[in-house]
Amino acid sequence: MKKVSSIIKALVVIGITLSFIGVNSVSATRAITERGTGCFVRVTEAGDYLYDATCTASDVLKFDNRGNFQFYSYQDHGQLPEGSWLPSKAYRNTFEACYAFSFGVVCGTATETITPSGEYKSSFKSH
C-alpha cells in the first residue's frame, strides 16, 4: 500500500512539473481594468444612438509580457432616455464589429439587449 501511494505521489509531481514545461502563453502582465459612467445607448429601432451620461460601463484590456494585444472586453448597463423606442419584447442583437484603439484595430462580437422597460445592456468581446 505504501509503495502504491509513493508511486501516485511521484506521478502527481511529474504531471505538475510537465504541465509547466513549454508554457509561454501565461502572462504575468496585469490586465488594465476601468469602470466609469457614460455610454451610447440605442434609442430607435433604426439603430440611432445617444450618449447616456448615467450609464455604467467597465472594460478589461490585456497585453502579454512582450506588449502584444491579448484581449479586450467591454460591458455597459443603462436606462433609455424618455421618449426612446421601447420594444414589445426583449430586443437582442449580436454583430461583428471592429474598433480602433491607439495600438491598433480590435475586432470581436458585440451584443446589445433592450427590454420593454427601457433597460439597456451591451457588451463586446474581442476574438
Buried (B, 14 or more C-beta within 10 A) or exposed (E): EEEEEEEEEEEEEEEEEEEEEEEEEEBEEEBEEEEEEEBBBBBEEEEEEEEBEEBBBBBBBBBBEEEEBEBBBBBBBBBBBEEBBBEEEEBEEEEEEEEEEEEEEBEBEBBBBBBEEBEBBBBBBBE
